């Protein structure tokens, strides 16, 4: 009688007689980039709606500001043109009518003593414009050397009016440097005499009917005057036939005066 082989026993014997399976290779460790990529969230670009909105708001504000400034300039130009057509404003005019020199000497210690008597005529050529002047500061120069100061009181200059301003300019013991002393002594000996420049500085307010403007600075500069130094007690009269006066507005903007 033949022996029966049980199926399970046959499978076990076949597995025992089979060659052993090779060992499995160990897996490679993950790289740094793989580790970093595994934990790093995916990048998703964000929309820039806020930045675009702020830029559009800024552009709109700049546009409206520019339009407002242009409109104001346009209205100011129209108002200025209307005022000019109604009042026809003109600057006041000045002229030196007389200058007398009664004293002018330089001491051994380089001190200057001088006395000038000055007459200046101020004319308002406007029919509807009144000038109101602050006190007027007067300076006299010779070859750009300061040789005297004085002050005139303020006054109101009515329409179509000419006002005569009189004052005495006195200098007592004014110290001179060597260069100024040499220049003045040379002019004192010259036949042409001392060349003079008279300068007036003040502020003026304009009145046009019920309208009053802020005070505006003006400077009056008069050239073409010369005078000889008196030799006796009588004062010397200056030559003013060629005198010309120029009126300049002096508008101050922050730290600058133009």
C-alpha positions as protocol buffer text, in pm:
chain_id: "A"
residue {
  index: 1
  type: UNK
  ca { x: 0 y: 0 z: 0 }
}
residue {
  index: 2
  type: UNK
  ca { x: 129 y: 334 z: -105 }
}
residue {
  index: 3
  type: UNK
  ca { x: 171 y: 619 z: 146 }
}
residue {
  index: 4
  type: UNK
  ca { x: -46 y: 933 z: 109 }
}
residue {
  index: 5
  type: UNK
  ca { x: 127 y: 1267 z: 118 }
}
residue {
  index: 6
  type: UNK
  ca { x: -70 y: 1541 z: 291 }
}
residue {
  index: 7
  type: UNK
  ca { x: -81 y: 1862 z: 86 }
}
residue {
  index: 8
  type: UNK
  ca { x: 32 y: 2079 z: 377 }
}
residue {
  index: 9
  type: UNK
  ca { x: 329 y: 1859 z: 447 }
}
residue {
  index: 10
  type: UNK
  ca { x: 431 y: 1865 z: 82 }
}
residue {
  index: 11
  type: UNK
  ca { x: 418 y: 2247 z: 71 }
}
residue {
  index: 12
  type: UNK
  ca { x: 626 y: 2266 z: 385 }
}
residue {
  index: 13
  type: UNK
  ca { x: 890 y: 2031 z: 246 }
}
residue {
  index: 14
  type: UNK
  ca { x: 908 y: 2229 z: -80 }
}
residue {
  index: 15
  type: UNK
  ca { x: 954 y: 2554 z: 111 }
}
residue {
  index: 16
  type: UNK
  ca { x: 1232 y: 2396 z: 318 }
}
residue {
  index: 17
  type: UNK
  ca { x: 1416 y: 2269 z: 8 }
}
residue {
  index: 18
  type: UNK
  ca { x: 1386 y: 2609 z: -172 }
}
residue {
  index: 19
  type: UNK
  ca { x: 1684 y: 2851 z: -176 }
}
residue {
  index: 20
  type: UNK
  ca { x: 1674 y: 3116 z: 86 }
}
residue {
  index: 21
  type: UNK
  ca { x: 1557 y: 3465 z: -40 }
}
residue {
  index: 22
  type: UNK
  ca { x: 1822 y: 3741 z: -51 }
}
residue {
  index: 23
  type: UNK
  ca { x: 1797 y: 4000 z: 225 }
}
residue {
  index: 24
  type: UNK
  ca { x: 1607 y: 4325 z: 140 }
}
residue {
  index: 25
  type: UNK
  ca { x: 1826 y: 4637 z: 96 }
}
residue {
  index: 26
  type: UNK
  ca { x: 1775 y: 4912 z: 351 }
}
residue {
  index: 27
  type: UNK
  ca { x: 1594 y: 5222 z: 205 }
}
residue {
  index: 28
  type: UNK
  ca { x: 1805 y: 5539 z: 135 }
}
residue {
  index: 29
  type: UNK
  ca { x: 1755 y: 5818 z: 389 }
}
residue {
  index: 30
  type: UNK
  ca { x: 1549 y: 6120 z: 257 }
}
residue {
  index: 31
  type: UNK
  ca { x: 1748 y: 6424 z: 132 }
}
residue {
  index: 32
  type: UNK
  ca { x: 1731 y: 6769 z: 296 }
}
residue {
  index: 33
  type: UNK
  ca { x: 1528 y: 6905 z: 9 }
}
residue {
  index: 34
  type: UNK
  ca { x: 1275 y: 6627 z: 50 }
}
residue {
  index: 35
  type: UNK
  ca { x: 1253 y: 6684 z: 425 }
}
residue {
  index: 36
  type: UNK
  ca { x: 1216 y: 7064 z: 370 }
}
residue {
  index: 37
  type: UNK
  ca { x: 961 y: 7020 z: 98 }
}
residue {
  index: 38
  type: UNK
  ca { x: 762 y: 6778 z: 312 }
}
residue {
  index: 39
  type: UNK
  ca { x: 712 y: 7031 z: 591 }
}
residue {
  index: 40
  type: UNK
  ca { x: 702 y: 7359 z: 389 }
}
residue {
  index: 41
  type: UNK
  ca { x: 353 y: 7468 z: 284 }
}
residue {
  index: 42
  type: UNK
  ca { x: 291 y: 7532 z: -82 }
}
residue {
  index: 43
  type: UNK
  ca { x: 340 y: 7902 z: -189 }
}
residue {
  index: 44
  type: UNK
  ca { x: 25 y: 8072 z: -301 }
}
residue {
  index: 45
  type: UNK
  ca { x: 61 y: 8432 z: -431 }
}
residue {
  index: 46
  type: UNK
  ca { x: -173 y: 8680 z: -266 }
}
residue {
  index: 47
  type: UNK
  ca { x: -369 y: 8933 z: -470 }
}
residue {
  index: 48
  type: UNK
  ca { x: -256 y: 9302 z: -440 }
}
residue {
  index: 49
  type: UNK
  ca { x: -596 y: 9461 z: -418 }
}
residue {
  index: 50
  type: UNK
  ca { x: -505 y: 9690 z: -125 }
}
residue {
  index: 51
  type: UNK
  ca { x: -189 y: 9830 z: -290 }
}
residue {
  index: 52
  type: UNK
  ca { x: -374 y: 9902 z: -610 }
}
residue {
  index: 53
  type: UNK
  ca { x: -655 y: 10065 z: -417 }
}
residue {
  index: 54
  type: UNK
  ca { x: -414 y: 10291 z: -224 }
}
residue {
  index: 55
  type: UNK
  ca { x: -237 y: 10393 z: -545 }
}
residue {
  index: 56
  type: UNK
  ca { x: -563 y: 10483 z: -712 }
}
residue {
  index: 57
  type: UNK
  ca { x: -667 y: 10690 z: -406 }
}
residue {
  index: 58
  type: UNK
  ca { x: -332 y: 10872 z: -407 }
}
residue {
  index: 59
  type: UNK
  ca { x: -359 y: 10952 z: -778 }
}
residue {
  index: 60
  type: UNK
  ca { x: -713 y: 11081 z: -731 }
}
residue {
  index: 61
  type: UNK
  ca { x: -606 y: 11305 z: -441 }
}
residue {
  index: 62
  type: UNK
  ca { x: -314 y: 11447 z: -644 }
}
residue {
  index: 63
  type: UNK
  ca { x: -544 y: 11513 z: -938 }
}
residue {
  index: 64
  type: UNK
  ca { x: -802 y: 11697 z: -726 }
}
residue {
  index: 65
  type: UNK
  ca { x: -528 y: 11897 z: -552 }
}
residue {
  index: 66
  type: UNK
  ca { x: -379 y: 12001 z: -885 }
}
residue {
  index: 67
  type: UNK
  ca { x: -719 y: 12104 z: -1018 }
}
residue {
  index: 68
  type: UNK
  ca { x: -789 y: 12304 z: -702 }
}
residue {
  index: 69
  type: UNK
  ca { x: -457 y: 12490 z: -726 }
}
residue {
  index: 70
  type: UNK
  ca { x: -515 y: 12567 z: -1094 }
}
residue {
  index: 71
  type: UNK
  ca { x: -865 y: 12693 z: -1016 }
}
residue {
  index: 72
  type: UNK
  ca { x: -737 y: 12920 z: -736 }
}
residue {
  index: 73
  type: UNK
  ca { x: -465 y: 13063 z: -962 }
}
residue {
  index: 74
  type: UNK
  ca { x: -724 y: 13125 z: -1232 }
}
residue {
  index: 75
  type: UNK
  ca { x: -960 y: 13302 z: -990 }
}
residue {
  index: 76
  type: UNK
  ca { x: -673 y: 13509 z: -849 }
}
residue {
  index: 77
  type: UNK
  ca { x: -572 y: 13616 z: -1198 }
}
residue {
  index: 78
  type: UNK
  ca { x: -929 y: 13720 z: -1276 }
}
residue {
  index: 79
  type: UNK
  ca { x: -955 y: 13916 z: -948 }
}
residue {
  index: 80
  type: UNK
  ca { x: -622 y: 14090 z: -1015 }
}
residue {
  index: 81
  type: UNK
  ca { x: -732 y: 14184 z: -1364 }
}
residue {
  index: 82
  type: UNK
  ca { x: -1061 y: 14326 z: -1234 }
}
residue {
  index: 83
  type: UNK
  ca { x: -880 y: 14530 z: -964 }
}
residue {
  index: 84
  type: UNK
  ca { x: -631 y: 14661 z: -1219 }
}
residue {
  index: 85
  type: UNK
  ca { x: -905 y: 14765 z: -1462 }
}
residue {
  index: 86
  type: UNK
  ca { x: -1102 y: 14943 z: -1188 }
}
residue {
  index: 87
  type: UNK
  ca { x: -821 y: 15118 z: -996 }
}
residue {
  index: 88
  type: UNK
  ca { x: -531 y: 15133 z: -1247 }
}
residue {
  index: 89
  type: UNK
  ca { x: -269 y: 15117 z: -967 }
}
residue {
  index: 90
  type: UNK
  ca { x: 72 y: 15284 z: -1011 }
}
residue {
  index: 91
  type: UNK
  ca { x: 377 y: 15287 z: -786 }
}
residue {
  index: 92
  type: UNK
  ca { x: 451 y: 15606 z: -594 }
}
residue {
  index: 93
  type: UNK
  ca { x: 737 y: 15817 z: -726 }
}
residue {
  index: 94
  type: UNK
  ca { x: 1013 y: 15991 z: -530 }
}
residue {
  index: 95
  type: UNK
  ca { x: 1262 y: 16264 z: -611 }
}
residue {
  index: 96
  type: UNK
  ca { x: 1540 y: 16439 z: -420 }
}
residue {
  index: 97
  type: UNK
  ca { x: 1466 y: 16811 z: -428 }
}
residue {
  index: 98
  type: UNK
  ca { x: 1750 y: 16941 z: -208 }
}
residue {
  index: 99
  type: UNK
  ca { x: 2055 y: 16820 z: -16 }
}
residue {
  index: 100
  type: UNK
  ca { x: 2276 y: 17043 z: 199 }
}
residue {
  index: 101
  type: UNK
  ca { x: 2596 y: 16939 z: 373 }
}
residue {
  index: 102
  type: UNK
  ca { x: 2684 y: 17152 z: 675 }
}
residue {
  index: 103
  type: UNK
  ca { x: 2950 y: 16928 z: 835 }
}
residue {
  index: 104
  type: UNK
  ca { x: 3182 y: 16654 z: 711 }
}
residue {
  index: 105
  type: UNK
  ca { x: 3516 y: 16578 z: 873 }
}
residue {
  index: 106
  type: UNK
  ca { x: 3729 y: 16280 z: 971 }
}
residue {
  index: 107
  type: UNK
  ca { x: 3924 y: 16299 z: 1296 }
}
residue {
  index: 108
  type: UNK
  ca { x: 4276 y: 16169 z: 1357 }
}
residue {
  index: 109
  type: UNK
  ca { x: 4128 y: 15858 z: 1523 }
}
residue {
  index: 110
  type: UNK
  ca { x: 3929 y: 15774 z: 1205 }
}
residue {
  index: 111
  type: UNK
  ca { x: 3595 y: 15898 z: 1337 }
}
residue {
  index: 112
  type: UNK
  ca { x: 3345 y: 16052 z: 1094 }
}
residue {
  index: 113
  type: UNK
  ca { x: 3122 y: 16349 z: 1186 }
}
residue {
  index: 114
  type: UNK
  ca { x: 2865 y: 16463 z: 931 }
}
residue {
  index: 115
  type: UNK
  ca { x: 2535 y: 16645 z: 898 }
}
residue {
  index: 116
  type: UNK
  ca { x: 2306 y: 16645 z: 595 }
}
residue {
  index: 117
  type: UNK
  ca { x: 1977 y: 16833 z: 548 }
}
residue {
  index: 118
  type: UNK
  ca { x: 1760 y: 16641 z: 307 }
}
residue {
  index: 119
  type: UNK
  ca { x: 1437 y: 16719 z: 119 }
}
residue {
  index: 120
  type: UNK
  ca { x: 1258 y: 16437 z: -62 }
}
residue {
  index: 121
  type: UNK
  ca { x: 933 y: 16473 z: -257 }
}
residue {
  index: 122
  type: UNK
  ca { x: 692 y: 16178 z: -262 }
}
residue {
  index: 123
  type: UNK
  ca { x: 415 y: 16175 z: -525 }
}
residue {
  index: 124
  type: UNK
  ca { x: 103 y: 15957 z: -542 }
}
residue {
  index: 125
  type: UNK
  ca { x: -9 y: 15941 z: -907 }
}
residue {
  index: 126
  type: UNK
  ca { x: -323 y: 15733 z: -839 }
}
residue {
  index: 127
  type: UNK
  ca { x: -680 y: 15863 z: -849 }
}
residue {
  index: 128
  type: UNK
  ca { x: -836 y: 15591 z: -632 }
}
residue {
  index: 129
  type: UNK
  ca { x: -542 y: 15455 z: -433 }
}
residue {
  index: 130
  type: UNK
  ca { x: -421 y: 15579 z: -94 }
}
residue {
  index: 131
  type: UNK
  ca { x: -79 y: 15487 z: 50 }
}
residue {
  index: 132
  type: UNK
  ca { x: -19 y: 15457 z: 424 }
}
residue {
  index: 133
  type: UNK
  ca { x: 352 y: 15454 z: 510 }
}
residue {
  index: 134
  type: UNK
  ca { x: 530 y: 15320 z: 815 }
}
residue {
  index: 135
  type: UNK
  ca { x: 823 y: 15525 z: 954 }
}
residue {
  index: 136
  type: UNK
  ca { x: 1086 y: 15564 z: 682 }
}
residue {
  index: 137
  type: UNK
  ca { x: 1450 y: 15468 z: 746 }
}
residue {
  index: 138
  type: UNK
  ca { x: 1697 y: 15685 z: 550 }
}
residue {
  index: 139
  type: UNK
  ca { x: 2062 y: 15599 z: 482 }
}
residue {
  index: 140
  type: UNK
  ca { x: 2324 y: 15797 z: 291 }
}
residue {
  index: 141
  type: UNK
  ca { x: 2618 y: 15624 z: 121 }
}
residue {
  index: 142
  type: UNK
  ca { x: 2926 y: 15749 z: -60 }
}
residue {
  index: 143
  type: UNK
  ca { x: 3110 y: 15491 z: -272 }
}
residue {
  index: 144
  type: UNK
  ca { x: 2910 y: 15223 z: -81 }
}
residue {
  index: 145
  type: UNK
  ca { x: 3037 y: 15362 z: 253 }
}
residue {
  index: 146
  type: UNK
  ca { x: 2770 y: 15435 z: 512 }
}
residue {
  index: 147
  type: UNK
  ca { x: 2802 y: 15801 z: 613 }
}
residue {
  index: 148
  type: UNK
  ca { x: 2471 y: 15877 z: 788 }
}
residue {
  index: 149
  type: UNK
  ca { x: 2133 y: 15750 z: 912 }
}
residue {
  index: 150
  type: UNK
  ca { x: 1798 y: 15908 z: 989 }
}
residue {
  index: 151
  type: UNK
  ca { x: 1427 y: 15831 z: 1033 }
}
residue {
  index: 152
  type: UNK
  ca { x: 1117 y: 16001 z: 897 }
}
residue {
  index: 153
  type: UNK
  ca { x: 777 y: 15959 z: 1067 }
}
residue {
  index: 154
  type: UNK
  ca { x: 508 y: 15760 z: 889 }
}
residue {
  index: 155
  type: UNK
  ca { x: 242 y: 15943 z: 689 }
}
residue {
  index: 156
  type: UNK
  ca { x: -72 y: 15896 z: 479 }
}
residue {
  index: 157
  type: UNK
  ca { x: -35 y: 15970 z: 110 }
}
residue {
  index: 158
  type: UNK
  ca { x: -368 y: 16077 z: -34 }
}
residue {
  index: 159
  type: UNK
  ca { x: -468 y: 16044 z: -400 }
}
residue {
  index: 160
  type: UNK
  ca { x: -301 y: 16277 z: -652 }
}
residue {
  index: 161
  type: UNK
  ca { x: -92 y: 16430 z: -376 }
}
residue {
  index: 162
  type: UNK
  ca { x: 274 y: 16533 z: -349 }
}
residue {
  index: 163
  type: UNK
  ca { x: 426 y: 16533 z: 0 }
}
residue {
  index: 164
  type: UNK
  ca { x: 757 y: 16701 z: 89 }
}
residue {
  index: 165
  type: UNK
  ca { x: 965 y: 16507 z: 341 }
}
residue {
  index: 166
  type: UNK
  ca { x: 1232 y: 16695 z: 536 }
}
residue {
  index: 167
  type: UNK
  ca { x: 1489 y: 16551 z: 774 }
}
residue {
  index: 168
  type: UNK
  ca { x: 1845 y: 16591 z: 906 }
}
residue {
  index: 169
  type: UNK
  ca { x: 2090 y: 16302 z: 878 }
}
residue {
  index: 170
  type: UNK
  ca { x: 2357 y: 16327 z: 1150 }
}
residue {
  index: 171
  type: UNK
  ca { x: 2656 y: 16102 z: 1214 }
}
residue {
  index: 172
  type: UNK
  ca { x: 2856 y: 16150 z: 1534 }
}
residue {
  index: 173
  type: UNK
  ca { x: 3184 y: 15965 z: 1586 }
}
residue {
  index: 174
  type: UNK
  ca { x: 3124 y: 15689 z: 1334 }
}
residue {
  index: 175
  type: UNK
  ca { x: 3427 y: 15458 z: 1323 }
}
residue {
  index: 176
  type: UNK
  ca { x: 3586 y: 15406 z: 981 }
}
residue {
  index: 177
  type: UNK
  ca { x: 3823 y: 15135 z: 868 }
}
residue {
  index: 178
  type: UNK
  ca { x: 4143 y: 15232 z: 684 }
}
residue {
  index: 179
  type: UNK
  ca { x: 4006 y: 15156 z: 338 }
}
residue {
  index: 180
  type: UNK
  ca { x: 3687 y: 15360 z: 391 }
}
residue {
  index: 181
  type: UNK
  ca { x: 3883 y: 15649 z: 539 }
}
residue {
  index: 182
  type: UNK
  ca { x: 4121 y: 15657 z: 242 }
}
residue {
  index: 183
  type: UNK
  ca { x: 3832 y: 15649 z: -10 }
}
residue {
  index: 184
  type: UNK
  ca { x: 3641 y: 15930 z: 163 }
}
residue {
  index: 185
  type: UNK
  ca { x: 3949 y: 16154 z: 197 }
}
residue {
  index: 186
  type: UNK
  ca { x: 4020 y: 16109 z: -173 }
}
residue {
  index: 187
  type: UNK
  ca { x: 3662 y: 16209 z: -263 }
}
residue {
  index: 188
  type: UNK
  ca { x: 3679 y: 16510 z: -30 }
}
residue {
  index: 189
  type: UNK
  ca { x: 3973 y: 16645 z: -231 }
}
residue {
  index: 190
  type: UNK
  ca { x: 3811 y: 16574 z: -568 }
}
residue {
  index: 191
  type: UNK
  ca { x: 3657 y: 16859 z: -769 }
}
residue {
  index: 192
  type: UNK
  ca { x: 3352 y: 16641 z: -836 }
}
residue {
  index: 193
  type: UNK
  ca { x: 3291 y: 16616 z: -462 }
}
residue {
  index: 194
  type: UNK
  ca { x: 3140 y: 16330 z: -267 }
}
residue {
  index: 195
  type: UNK
  ca { x: 2917 y: 16100 z: -477 }
}
residue {
  index: 196
  type: UNK
  ca { x: 2602 y: 16031 z: -277 }
}
residue {
  index: 197
  type: UNK
  ca { x: 2342 y: 15757 z: -282 }
}
residue {
  index: 198
  type: UNK
  ca { x: 2027 y: 15804 z: -74 }
}
residue {
  index: 199
  type: UNK
  ca { x: 1828 y: 15498 z: 29 }
}
residue {
  index: 200
  type: UNK
  ca { x: 1481 y: 15492 z: 187 }
}
residue {
  index: 201
  type: UNK
  ca { x: 1330 y: 15175 z: 335 }
}
residue {
  index: 202
  type: UNK
  ca { x: 976 y: 15141 z: 464 }
}
residue {
  index: 203
  type: UNK
  ca { x: 652 y: 14943 z: 445 }
}
residue {
  index: 204
  type: UNK
  ca { x: 333 y: 15069 z: 283 }
}
residue {
  index: 205
  type: UNK
  ca { x: -30 y: 14962 z: 297 }
}
residue {
  index: 206
  type: UNK
  ca { x: -263 y: 15024 z: 4 }
}
residue {
  index: 207
  type: UNK
  ca { x: -625 y: 15133 z: 42 }
}
residue {
  index: 208
  type: UNK
  ca { x: -862 y: 15087 z: -252 }
}
residue {
  index: 209
  type: UNK
  ca { x: -1207 y: 15195 z: -144 }
}
residue {
  index: 210
  type: UNK
  ca { x: -1305 y: 14959 z: 138 }
}
residue {
  index: 211
  type: UNK
  ca { x: -1026 y: 14715 z: 48 }
}
residue {
  index: 212
  type: UNK
  ca { x: -695 y: 14731 z: 237 }
}
residue {
  index: 213
  type: UNK
  ca { x: -392 y: 14524 z: 147 }
}
residue {
  index: 214
  type: UNK
  ca { x: -127 y: 14385 z: 385 }
}
residue {
  index: 215
  type: UNK
  ca { x: 186 y: 14594 z: 428 }
}
residue {
  index: 216
  type: UNK
  ca { x: 439 y: 14564 z: 147 }
}
residue {
  index: 217
  type: UNK
  ca { x: 807 y: 14655 z: 184 }
}
residue {
  index: 218
  type: UNK
  ca { x: 951 y: 14911 z: -59 }
}
residue {
  index: 219
  type: UNK
  ca { x: 1303 y: 15047 z: -112 }
}
residue {
  index: 220
  type: UNK
  ca { x: 1372 y: 15380 z: -282 }
}
residue {
  index: 221
  type: UNK
  ca { x: 1726 y: 15427 z: -418 }
}
residue {
  index: 222
  type: UNK
  ca { x: 1836 y: 15769 z: -546 }
}
residue {
  index: 223
  type: UNK
  ca { x: 2164 y: 15807 z: -742 }
}
residue {
  index: 224
  type: UNK
  ca { x: 2334 y: 16083 z: -939 }
}
residue {
  index: 225
  type: UNK
  ca { x: 2392 y: 16324 z: -648 }
}
residue {
  index: 226
  type: UNK
  ca { x: 2723 y: 16487 z: -556 }
}
residue {
  index: 227
  type: UNK
  ca { x: 2827 y: 16749 z: -302 }
}
residue {
  index: 228
  type: UNK
  ca { x: 3148 y: 16931 z: -212 }
}
residue {
  index: 229
  type: UNK
  ca { x: 3271 y: 16948 z: 145 }
}
residue {
  index: 230
  type: UNK
  ca { x: 3196 y: 17290 z: 299 }
}
residue {
  index: 231
  type: UNK
  ca { x: 3505 y: 17503 z: 366 }
}
residue {
  index: 232
  type: UNK
  ca { x: 3341 y: 17760 z: 591 }
}
residue {
  index: 233
  type: UNK
  ca { x: 3038 y: 17790 z: 815 }
}
residue {
  index: 234
  type: UNK
  ca { x: 2793 y: 17801 z: 526 }
}
residue {
  index: 235
  type: UNK
  ca { x: 2652 y: 17460 z: 418 }
}
residue {
  index: 236
  type: UNK
  ca { x: 2735 y: 17325 z: 74 }
}
residue {
  index: 237
  type: UNK
  ca { x: 2445 y: 17262 z: -163 }
}
residue {
  index: 238
  type: UNK
  ca { x: 2450 y: 16933 z: -351 }
}
residue {
  index: 239
  type: UNK
  ca { x: 2391 y: 16897 z: -722 }
}
residue {
  index: 240
  type: UNK
  ca { x: 2062 y: 16708 z: -770 }
}
residue {
  index: 241
  type: UNK
  ca { x: 1987 y: 16788 z: -1135 }
}
residue {
  index: 242
  type: UNK
  ca { x: 2089 y: 16438 z: -1244 }
}
residue {
  index: 243
  type: UNK
  ca { x: 1931 y: 16256 z: -951 }
}
residue {
  index: 244
  type: UNK
  ca { x: 1710 y: 15960 z: -1033 }
}
residue {
  index: 245
  type: UNK
  ca { x: 1510 y: 15753 z: -785 }
}
residue {
  index: 246
  type: UNK
  ca { x: 1404 y: 15392 z: -835 }
}
residue {
  index: 247
  type: UNK
  ca { x: 1124 y: 15228 z: -636 }
}
residue {
  index: 248
  type: UNK
  ca { x: 1152 y: 14851 z: -575 }
}
residue {
  index: 249
  type: UNK
  ca { x: 905 y: 14624 z: -400 }
}
residue {
  index: 250
  type: UNK
  ca { x: 1060 y: 14404 z: -131 }
}
residue {
  index: 251
  type: UNK
  ca { x: 844 y: 14097 z: -74 }
}
residue {
  index: 252
  type: UNK
  ca { x: 960 y: 13862 z: 198 }
}
residue {
  index: 253
  type: UNK
  ca { x: 904 y: 13490 z: 148 }
}
residue {
  index: 254
  type: UNK
  ca { x: 1005 y: 13294 z: 456 }
}
residue {
  index: 255
  type: UNK
  ca { x: 1378 y: 13377 z: 490 }
}
residue {
  index: 256
  type: UNK
  ca { x: 1429 y: 13543 z: 156 }
}
residue {
  index: 257
  type: UNK
  ca { x: 1347 y: 13897 z: 47 }
}
residue {
  index: 258
  type: UNK
  ca { x: 1288 y: 13960 z: -324 }
}
